[in-house]
Amino acid sequence: MQSNHLRIRDNADLHRFEIDLGNGSRAFAQYMLGHGKIVFTHTEVPKDHEGKGSALR
């Protein structure tokens, strides 16, 4: 599985963690910070990458 080679980037300006999936595709998990917690508000994975474990990274 390719997921062992994925790099996760914290895009603090957009309040989200991003994974470059190659070919310009990105998955992301949007978040809010507060009171010592992180709350994930939205996640998005391109259809052709669903079910491949990107979210587990």
PQR file with spaces between the fields and no chain letter, atoms N, CA, C, O and H, PARSE charges and radii, in Angstrom:
ATOM       1  N    MET     1       0.842   -1.185    0.000 -0.4000 1.5000
ATOM       2  CA   MET     1       0.000    0.000    0.000 -0.0000 2.0000
ATOM       3  C    MET     1       0.882    1.241    0.000  0.5500 1.7000
ATOM       4  O    MET     1       1.865    1.293    0.740 -0.5500 1.4000
ATOM       5  N    GLN     2       0.562    2.218   -0.792 -0.4000 1.5000
ATOM       6  CA   GLN     2       1.338    3.432   -0.918 -0.0000 2.0000
ATOM       7  C    GLN     2       1.271    4.325    0.309  0.5500 1.7000
ATOM       8  O    GLN     2       2.116    5.208    0.454 -0.5500 1.4000
ATOM       9  H    GLN     2      -0.236    2.176   -1.393  0.4000 1.0000
ATOM      10  N    SER     3       0.323    4.139    1.181 -0.4000 1.5000
ATOM      11  CA   SER     3       0.116    5.056    2.302 -0.0000 2.0000
ATOM      12  C    SER     3       1.332    5.165    3.212  0.5500 1.7000
ATOM      13  O    SER     3       1.432    6.135    3.963 -0.5500 1.4000
ATOM      14  H    SER     3      -0.364    3.422    1.063  0.4000 1.0000
ATOM      15  N    ASN     4       2.264    4.205    3.178 -0.4000 1.5000
ATOM      16  CA   ASN     4       3.475    4.285    3.987 -0.0000 2.0000
ATOM      17  C    ASN     4       4.352    5.442    3.551  0.5500 1.7000
ATOM      18  O    ASN     4       5.218    5.871    4.314 -0.5500 1.4000
ATOM      19  H    ASN     4       2.182    3.417    2.567  0.4000 1.0000
ATOM      20  N    HIS     5       4.156    5.964    2.341 -0.4000 1.5000
ATOM      21  CA   HIS     5       4.998    7.012    1.799 -0.0000 2.0000
ATOM      22  C    HIS     5       4.314    8.375    1.792  0.5500 1.7000
ATOM      23  O    HIS     5       4.856    9.328    1.231 -0.5500 1.4000
ATOM      24  H    HIS     5       3.453    5.616    1.721  0.4000 1.0000
ATOM      25  N    LEU     6       3.162    8.486    2.389 -0.4000 1.5000
ATOM      26  CA   LEU     6       2.423    9.743    2.391 -0.0000 2.0000
ATOM      27  C    LEU     6       2.995   10.699    3.416  0.5500 1.7000
ATOM      28  O    LEU     6       3.398   10.290    4.505 -0.5500 1.4000
ATOM      29  H    LEU     6       2.722    7.712    2.845  0.4000 1.0000
ATOM      30  N    ARG     7       3.029   11.968    3.065 -0.4000 1.5000
ATOM      31  CA   ARG     7       3.486   13.005    3.985 -0.0000 2.0000
ATOM      32  C    ARG     7       2.288   13.861    4.379  0.5500 1.7000
ATOM      33  O    ARG     7       1.501   14.284    3.533 -0.5500 1.4000
ATOM      34  H    ARG     7       2.701   12.300    2.181  0.4000 1.0000
ATOM      35  N    ILE     8       2.170   14.102    5.658 -0.4000 1.5000
ATOM      36  CA   ILE     8       1.072   14.916    6.183 -0.0000 2.0000
ATOM      37  C    ILE     8       1.611   16.307    6.473  0.5500 1.7000
ATOM      38  O    ILE     8       2.667   16.461    7.085 -0.5500 1.4000
ATOM      39  H    ILE     8       2.809   13.759    6.346  0.4000 1.0000
ATOM      40  N    ARG     9       0.878   17.313    6.029 -0.4000 1.5000
ATOM      41  CA   ARG     9       1.279   18.712    6.208 -0.0000 2.0000
ATOM      42  C    ARG     9       0.186   19.438    6.972  0.5500 1.7000
ATOM      43  O    ARG     9      -0.995   19.303    6.651 -0.5500 1.4000
ATOM      44  H    ARG     9       0.020   17.188    5.531  0.4000 1.0000
ATOM      45  N    ASP    10       0.572   20.203    7.976 -0.4000 1.5000
ATOM      46  CA   ASP    10      -0.388   21.047    8.695 -0.0000 2.0000
ATOM      47  C    ASP    10      -0.455   22.388    7.982  0.5500 1.7000
ATOM      48  O    ASP    10       0.477   23.187    8.075 -0.5500 1.4000
ATOM      49  H    ASP    10       1.532   20.313    8.236  0.4000 1.0000
ATOM      50  N    ASN    11      -1.533   22.638    7.280 -0.4000 1.5000
ATOM      51  CA   ASN    11      -1.761   23.918    6.617 -0.0000 2.0000
ATOM      52  C    ASN    11      -2.535   24.796    7.604  0.5500 1.7000
ATOM      53  O    ASN    11      -3.761   24.892    7.550 -0.5500 1.4000
ATOM      54  H    ASN    11      -2.290   21.989    7.205  0.4000 1.0000
ATOM      55  N    ALA    12      -1.789   25.427    8.497 -0.4000 1.5000
ATOM      56  CA   ALA    12      -2.393   26.203    9.589 -0.0000 2.0000
ATOM      57  C    ALA    12      -3.235   27.368    9.074  0.5500 1.7000
ATOM      58  O    ALA    12      -4.225   27.737    9.706 -0.5500 1.4000
ATOM      59  H    ALA    12      -0.793   25.350    8.541  0.4000 1.0000
ATOM      60  N    ASP    13      -2.858   27.949    7.938 -0.4000 1.5000
ATOM      61  CA   ASP    13      -3.630   29.067    7.381 -0.0000 2.0000
ATOM      62  C    ASP    13      -5.056   28.649    7.025  0.5500 1.7000
ATOM      63  O    ASP    13      -5.993   29.433    7.171 -0.5500 1.4000
ATOM      64  H    ASP    13      -2.055   27.649    7.424  0.4000 1.0000
ATOM      65  N    LEU    14      -5.215   27.409    6.558 -0.4000 1.5000
ATOM      66  CA   LEU    14      -6.537   26.905    6.187 -0.0000 2.0000
ATOM      67  C    LEU    14      -7.132   26.008    7.270  0.5500 1.7000
ATOM      68  O    LEU    14      -8.222   25.464    7.089 -0.5500 1.4000
ATOM      69  H    LEU    14      -4.454   26.772    6.439  0.4000 1.0000
ATOM      70  N    HIS    15      -6.430   25.849    8.393 -0.4000 1.5000
ATOM      71  CA   HIS    15      -6.883   25.020    9.517 -0.0000 2.0000
ATOM      72  C    HIS    15      -7.188   23.593    9.064  0.5500 1.7000
ATOM      73  O    HIS    15      -8.270   23.059    9.306 -0.5500 1.4000
ATOM      74  H    HIS    15      -5.546   26.291    8.540  0.4000 1.0000
ATOM      75  N    ARG    16      -6.195   22.990    8.397 -0.4000 1.5000
ATOM      76  CA   ARG    16      -6.400   21.612    7.968 -0.0000 2.0000
ATOM      77  C    ARG    16      -5.075   20.873    7.787  0.5500 1.7000
ATOM      78  O    ARG    16      -4.037   21.468    7.497 -0.5500 1.4000
ATOM      79  H    ARG    16      -5.316   23.423    8.200  0.4000 1.0000
ATOM      80  N    PHE    17      -5.153   19.571    7.966 -0.4000 1.5000
ATOM      81  CA   PHE    17      -4.047   18.690    7.660 -0.0000 2.0000
ATOM      82  C    PHE    17      -4.268   18.190    6.239  0.5500 1.7000
ATOM      83  O    PHE    17      -5.386   17.834    5.865 -0.5500 1.4000
ATOM      84  H    PHE    17      -5.996   19.088    8.201  0.4000 1.0000
ATOM      85  N    GLU    18      -3.197   18.166    5.448 -0.4000 1.5000
ATOM      86  CA   GLU    18      -3.309   17.773    4.050 -0.0000 2.0000
ATOM      87  C    GLU    18      -2.357   16.626    3.743  0.5500 1.7000
ATOM      88  O    GLU    18      -1.266   16.544    4.306 -0.5500 1.4000
ATOM      89  H    GLU    18      -2.289   18.456    5.751  0.4000 1.0000
ATOM      90  N    ILE    19      -2.776   15.748    2.849 -0.4000 1.5000
ATOM      91  CA   ILE    19      -1.941   14.667    2.344 -0.0000 2.0000
ATOM      92  C    ILE    19      -1.896   14.807    0.828  0.5500 1.7000
ATOM      93  O    ILE    19      -2.934   14.816    0.167 -0.5500 1.4000
ATOM      94  H    ILE    19      -3.663   15.815    2.391  0.4000 1.0000
ATOM      95  N    ASP    20      -0.686   14.915    0.281 -0.4000 1.5000
ATOM      96  CA   ASP    20      -0.512   14.945   -1.166 -0.0000 2.0000
ATOM      97  C    ASP    20      -0.557   13.511   -1.654  0.5500 1.7000
ATOM      98  O    ASP    20       0.312   12.709   -1.311 -0.5500 1.4000
ATOM      99  H    ASP    20       0.157   14.907    0.819  0.4000 1.0000
ATOM     100  N    LEU    21      -1.560   13.183   -2.448 -0.4000 1.5000
ATOM     101  CA   LEU    21      -1.760   11.823   -2.927 -0.0000 2.0000
ATOM     102  C    LEU    21      -1.134   11.583   -4.299  0.5500 1.7000
ATOM     103  O    LEU    21      -1.239   10.487   -4.848 -0.5500 1.4000
ATOM     104  H    LEU    21      -2.265   13.835   -2.726  0.4000 1.0000
ATOM     105  N    GLY    22      -0.490   12.593   -4.845 -0.4000 1.5000
ATOM     106  CA   GLY    22       0.124   12.490   -6.165 -0.0000 2.0000
ATOM     107  C    GLY    22      -0.819   12.966   -7.245  0.5500 1.7000
ATOM     108  O    GLY    22      -2.031   13.024   -7.041 -0.5500 1.4000
ATOM     109  H    GLY    22      -0.404   13.484   -4.399  0.4000 1.0000
ATOM     110  N    ASN    23      -0.259   13.308   -8.403 -0.4000 1.5000
ATOM     111  CA   ASN    23      -1.038   13.786   -9.545 -0.0000 2.0000
ATOM     112  C    ASN    23      -1.922   14.979   -9.203  0.5500 1.7000
ATOM     113  O    ASN    23      -2.972   15.168   -9.817 -0.5500 1.4000
ATOM     114  H    ASN    23       0.726   13.261   -8.569  0.4000 1.0000
ATOM     115  N    GLY    24      -1.511   15.778   -8.234 -0.4000 1.5000
ATOM     116  CA   GLY    24      -2.282   16.952   -7.843 -0.0000 2.0000
ATOM     117  C    GLY    24      -3.454   16.675   -6.918  0.5500 1.7000
ATOM     118  O    GLY    24      -4.162   17.603   -6.530 -0.5500 1.4000
ATOM     119  H    GLY    24      -0.658   15.624   -7.735  0.4000 1.0000
ATOM     120  N    SER    25      -3.672   15.418   -6.559 -0.4000 1.5000
ATOM     121  CA   SER    25      -4.769   15.049   -5.656 -0.0000 2.0000
ATOM     122  C    SER    25      -4.361   15.276   -4.209  0.5500 1.7000
ATOM     123  O    SER    25      -3.219   15.024   -3.825 -0.5500 1.4000
ATOM     124  H    SER    25      -3.097   14.664   -6.875  0.4000 1.0000
ATOM     125  N    ARG    26      -5.302   15.753   -3.419 -0.4000 1.5000
ATOM     126  CA   ARG    26      -5.068   15.962   -1.986 -0.0000 2.0000
ATOM     127  C    ARG    26      -6.257   15.462   -1.180  0.5500 1.7000
ATOM     128  O    ARG    26      -7.412   15.587   -1.589 -0.5500 1.4000
ATOM     129  H    ARG    26      -6.230   15.958   -3.731  0.4000 1.0000
ATOM     130  N    ALA    27      -5.941   14.896   -0.034 -0.4000 1.5000
ATOM     131  CA   ALA    27      -6.957   14.582    0.966 -0.0000 2.0000
ATOM     132  C    ALA    27      -6.724   15.569    2.107  0.5500 1.7000
ATOM     133  O    ALA    27      -5.598   16.021    2.313 -0.5500 1.4000
ATOM     134  H    ALA    27      -5.004   14.795    0.298  0.4000 1.0000
ATOM     135  N    PHE    28      -7.767   15.903    2.843 -0.4000 1.5000
ATOM     136  CA   PHE    28      -7.557   16.801    3.969 -0.0000 2.0000
ATOM     137  C    PHE    28      -8.548   16.540    5.089  0.5500 1.7000
ATOM     138  O    PHE    28      -9.622   15.972    4.891 -0.5500 1.4000
ATOM     139  H    PHE    28      -8.683   15.536    2.676  0.4000 1.0000
ATOM     140  N    ALA    29      -8.141   16.978    6.274 -0.4000 1.5000
ATOM     141  CA   ALA    29      -8.991   16.946    7.463 -0.0000 2.0000
ATOM     142  C    ALA    29      -8.969   18.355    8.048  0.5500 1.7000
ATOM     143  O    ALA    29      -7.942   18.813    8.550 -0.5500 1.4000
ATOM     144  H    ALA    29      -7.268   17.439    6.434  0.4000 1.0000
ATOM     145  N    GLN    30     -10.099   19.030    7.980 -0.4000 1.5000
ATOM     146  CA   GLN    30     -10.212   20.389    8.490 -0.0000 2.0000
ATOM     147  C    GLN    30     -10.463   20.338    9.988  0.5500 1.7000
ATOM     148  O    GLN    30     -11.139   19.434   10.480 -0.5500 1.4000
ATOM     149  H    GLN    30     -10.933   18.658    7.573  0.4000 1.0000
ATOM     150  N    TYR    31      -9.908   21.323   10.724 -0.4000 1.5000
ATOM     151  CA   TYR    31     -10.014   21.290   12.175 -0.0000 2.0000
ATOM     152  C    TYR    31     -10.228   22.668   12.788  0.5500 1.7000
ATOM     153  O    TYR    31     -10.011   23.697   12.149 -0.5500 1.4000
ATOM     154  H    TYR    31      -9.359   22.056   10.324  0.4000 1.0000
ATOM     155  N    MET    32     -10.661   22.657   14.048 -0.4000 1.5000
ATOM     156  CA   MET    32     -10.755   23.854   14.886 -0.0000 2.0000
ATOM     157  C    MET    32      -9.980   23.554   16.161  0.5500 1.7000
ATOM     158  O    MET    32     -10.025   22.433   16.668 -0.5500 1.4000
ATOM     159  H    MET    32     -10.838   21.821   14.567  0.4000 1.0000
ATOM     160  N    LEU    33      -9.270   24.551   16.679 -0.4000 1.5000
ATOM     161  CA   LEU    33      -8.526   24.399   17.926 -0.0000 2.0000
ATOM     162  C    LEU    33      -9.209   25.196   19.027  0.5500 1.7000
ATOM     163  O    LEU    33      -9.747   26.277   18.788 -0.5500 1.4000
ATOM     164  H    LEU    33      -9.234   25.461   16.267  0.4000 1.0000
ATOM     165  N    GLY    34      -9.178   24.646   20.238 -0.4000 1.5000
ATOM     166  CA   GLY    34      -9.721   25.380   21.365 -0.0000 2.0000
ATOM     167  C    GLY    34      -9.700   24.580   22.640  0.5500 1.7000
ATOM     168  O    GLY    34      -9.967   23.378   22.631 -0.5500 1.4000
ATOM     169  H    GLY    34      -8.740   23.768   20.432  0.4000 1.0000
ATOM     170  N    HIS    35      -9.384   25.238   23.739 -0.4000 1.5000
ATOM     171  CA   HIS    35      -9.406   24.631   25.068 -0.0000 2.0000
ATOM     172  C    HIS    35      -8.569   23.349   25.140  0.5500 1.7000
ATOM     173  O    HIS    35      -8.984   22.366   25.755 -0.5500 1.4000
ATOM     174  H    HIS    35      -9.167   26.214   23.746  0.4000 1.0000
ATOM     175  N    GLY    36      -7.385   23.364   24.505 -0.4000 1.5000
ATOM     176  CA   GLY    36      -6.492   22.218   24.546 -0.0000 2.0000
ATOM     177  C    GLY    36      -6.963   21.023   23.743  0.5500 1.7000
ATOM     178  O    GLY    36      -6.469   19.913   23.938 -0.5500 1.4000
ATOM     179  H    GLY    36      -7.048   24.161   24.005  0.4000 1.0000
ATOM     180  N    LYS    37      -7.908   21.232   22.843 -0.4000 1.5000
ATOM     181  CA   LYS    37      -8.458   20.143   22.034 -0.0000 2.0000
ATOM     182  C    LYS    37      -8.393   20.495   20.554  0.5500 1.7000
ATOM     183  O    LYS    37      -8.328   21.665   20.175 -0.5500 1.4000
ATOM     184  H    LYS    37      -8.310   22.134   22.684  0.4000 1.0000
ATOM     185  N    ILE    38      -8.414   19.461   19.738 -0.4000 1.5000
ATOM     186  CA   ILE    38      -8.567   19.645   18.299 -0.0000 2.0000
ATOM     187  C    ILE    38      -9.851   18.931   17.894  0.5500 1.7000
ATOM     188  O    ILE    38     -10.063   17.765   18.229 -0.5500 1.4000
ATOM     189  H    ILE    38      -8.468   18.511   20.047  0.4000 1.0000
ATOM     190  N    VAL    39     -10.698   19.647   17.169 -0.4000 1.5000
ATOM     191  CA   VAL    39     -11.978   19.099   16.716 -0.0000 2.0000
ATOM     192  C    VAL    39     -11.940   19.054   15.192  0.5500 1.7000
ATOM     193  O    VAL    39     -11.782   20.086   14.540 -0.5500 1.4000
ATOM     194  H    VAL    39     -10.526   20.594   16.897  0.4000 1.0000
ATOM     195  N    PHE    40     -12.085   17.855   14.624 -0.4000 1.5000
ATOM     196  CA   PHE    40     -12.120   17.709   13.176 -0.0000 2.0000
ATOM     197  C    PHE    40     -13.542   17.997   12.701  0.5500 1.7000
ATOM     198  O    PHE    40     -14.505   17.375   13.148 -0.5500 1.4000
ATOM     199  H    PHE    40     -12.213   17.016   15.154  0.4000 1.0000
ATOM     200  N    THR    41     -13.644   18.957   11.782 -0.4000 1.5000
ATOM     201  CA   THR    41     -14.955   19.416   11.337 -0.0000 2.0000
ATOM     202  C    THR    41     -15.344   18.904    9.953  0.5500 1.7000
ATOM     203  O    THR    41     -16.523   18.893    9.599 -0.5500 1.4000
ATOM     204  H    THR    41     -12.861   19.462   11.419  0.4000 1.0000
ATOM     205  N    HIS    42     -14.352   18.481    9.174 -0.4000 1.5000
ATOM     206  CA   HIS    42     -14.648   18.014    7.817 -0.0000 2.0000
ATOM     207  C    HIS    42     -13.455   17.233    7.302  0.5500 1.7000
ATOM     208  O    HIS    42     -12.310   17.608    7.552 -0.5500 1.4000
ATOM     209  H    HIS    42     -13.394   18.490    9.461  0.4000 1.0000
ATOM     210  N    THR    43     -13.714   16.157    6.590 -0.4000 1.5000
ATOM     211  CA   THR    43     -12.655   15.412    5.904 -0.0000 2.0000
ATOM     212  C    THR    43     -13.062   15.212    4.459  0.5500 1.7000
ATOM     213  O    THR    43     -14.246   15.123    4.132 -0.5500 1.4000
ATOM     214  H    THR    43     -14.645   15.852    6.387  0.4000 1.0000
ATOM     215  N    GLU    44     -12.054   15.143    3.601 -0.4000 1.5000
ATOM     216  CA   GLU    44     -12.333   14.945    2.188 -0.0000 2.0000
ATOM     217  C    GLU    44     -11.208   14.132    1.551  0.5500 1.7000
ATOM     218  O    GLU    44     -10.026   14.431    1.723 -0.5500 1.4000
ATOM     219  H    GLU    44     -11.093   15.215    3.867  0.4000 1.0000
ATOM     220  N    VAL    45     -11.608   13.094    0.811 -0.4000 1.5000
ATOM     221  CA   VAL    45     -10.675   12.229    0.096 -0.0000 2.0000
ATOM     222  C    VAL    45     -11.198   12.072   -1.327  0.5500 1.7000
ATOM     223  O    VAL    45     -12.380   11.790   -1.520 -0.5500 1.4000
ATOM     224  H    VAL    45     -12.568   12.851    0.671  0.4000 1.0000
ATOM     225  N    PRO    46     -10.329   12.250   -2.334 -0.5600 1.5000
ATOM     226  CA   PRO    46     -10.792   12.037   -3.706  0.2800 2.0000
ATOM     227  C    PRO    46     -11.359   10.621   -3.875  0.5500 1.7000
ATOM     228  O    PRO    46     -10.856    9.667   -3.282 -0.5500 1.4000
ATOM     229  N    LYS    47     -12.388   10.502   -4.673 -0.4000 1.5000
ATOM     230  CA   LYS    47     -13.104    9.232   -4.865 -0.0000 2.0000
ATOM     231  C    LYS    47     -12.165    8.068   -5.176  0.5500 1.7000
ATOM     232  O    LYS    47     -12.351    6.970   -4.650 -0.5500 1.4000
ATOM     233  H    LYS    47     -12.797   11.276   -5.155  0.4000 1.0000
ATOM     234  N    ASP    48     -11.168    8.290   -6.014 -0.4000 1.5000
ATOM     235  CA   ASP    48     -10.278    7.192   -6.411 -0.0000 2.0000
ATOM     236  C    ASP    48      -9.286    6.781   -5.315  0.5500 1.7000
ATOM     237  O    ASP    48      -8.531    5.826   -5.494 -0.5500 1.4000
ATOM     238  H    ASP    48     -11.016    9.181   -6.441  0.4000 1.0000
ATOM     239  N    HIS    49      -9.284    7.498   -4.183 -0.4000 1.5000
ATOM     240  CA   HIS    49      -8.423    7.151   -3.053 -0.0000 2.0000
ATOM     241  C    HIS    49      -9.216    6.670   -1.827  0.5500 1.7000
ATOM     242  O    HIS    49      -8.622    6.337   -0.802 -0.5500 1.4000
ATOM     243  H    HIS    49      -9.898    8.274   -4.038  0.4000 1.0000
ATOM     244  N    GLU    50     -10.526    6.633   -1.928 -0.4000 1.5000
ATOM     245  CA   GLU    50     -11.355    6.168   -0.805 -0.0000 2.0000
ATOM     246  C    GLU    50     -11.038    4.707   -0.489  0.5500 1.7000
ATOM     247  O    GLU    50     -10.816    3.899   -1.391 -0.5500 1.4000
ATOM     248  H    GLU    50     -11.008    6.904   -2.761  0.4000 1.0000
ATOM     249  N    GLY    51     -11.019    4.384    0.800 -0.4000 1.5000
ATOM     250  CA   GLY    51     -10.824    3.018    1.229 -0.0000 2.0000
ATOM     251  C    GLY    51      -9.393    2.519    1.182  0.5500 1.7000
ATOM     252  O    GLY    51      -9.155    1.318    1.305 -0.5500 1.4000
ATOM     253  H    GLY    51     -11.199    5.040    1.533  0.4000 1.0000
ATOM     254  N    LYS    52      -8.437    3.420    1.005 -0.4000 1.5000
ATOM     255  CA   LYS    52      -7.028    3.013    0.912 -0.0000 2.0000
ATOM     256  C    LYS    52      -6.231    3.355    2.151  0.5500 1.7000
ATOM     257  O    LYS    52      -5.008    3.221    2.145 -0.5500 1.4000
ATOM     258  H    LYS    52      -8.631    4.396    0.905  0.4000 1.0000
ATOM     259  N    GLY    53      -6.889    3.796    3.219 -0.4000 1.5000
ATOM     260  CA   GLY    53      -6.219    4.031    4.486 -0.0000 2.0000
ATOM     261  C    GLY    53      -5.579    5.397    4.664  0.5500 1.7000
ATOM     262  O    GLY    53      -4.815    5.575    5.612 -0.5500 1.4000
ATOM     263  H    GLY    53      -7.884    3.905    3.224  0.4000 1.0000
ATOM     264  N    SER    54      -5.848    6.354    3.817 -0.4000 1.5000
ATOM     265  CA   SER    54      -5.260    7.691    3.957 -0.0000 2.0000
ATOM     266  C    SER    54      -5.620    8.331    5.285  0.5500 1.7000
ATOM     267  O    SER    54      -4.783    8.995    5.896 -0.5500 1.4000
ATOM     268  H    SER    54      -6.469    6.209    3.047  0.4000 1.0000
ATOM     269  N    ALA    55      -6.838    8.145    5.740 -0.4000 1.5000
ATOM     270  CA   ALA    55      -7.296    8.760    6.992 -0.0000 2.0000
ATOM     271  C    ALA    55      -6.604    8.162    8.212  0.5500 1.7000
ATOM     272  O    ALA    55      -6.564    8.795    9.267 -0.5500 1.4000
ATOM     273  H    ALA    55      -7.519    7.606    5.244  0.4000 1.0000
ATOM     274  N    LEU    56      -6.071    6.979    8.088 -0.4000 1.5000
ATOM     275  CA   LEU    56      -5.391    6.347    9.216 -0.0000 2.0000
ATOM     276  C    LEU    56      -4.018    6.940    9.473  0.5500 1.7000
ATOM     277  O    LEU    56      -3.437    6.711   10.534 -0.5500 1.4000
ATOM     278  H    LEU    56      -6.103    6.465    7.231  0.4000 1.0000
ATOM     279  N    ARG    57      -3.500    7.683    8.540 -0.4000 1.5000
ATOM     280  CA   ARG    57      -2.167    8.265    8.665 -0.0000 2.0000
ATOM     281  C    ARG    57      -2.238    9.404    9.615  0.5500 1.7000
ATOM     282  O    ARG    57      -1.225   10.053    9.878 -0.5500 1.4000
ATOM     283  H    ARG    57      -3.972    7.869    7.678  0.4000 1.0000
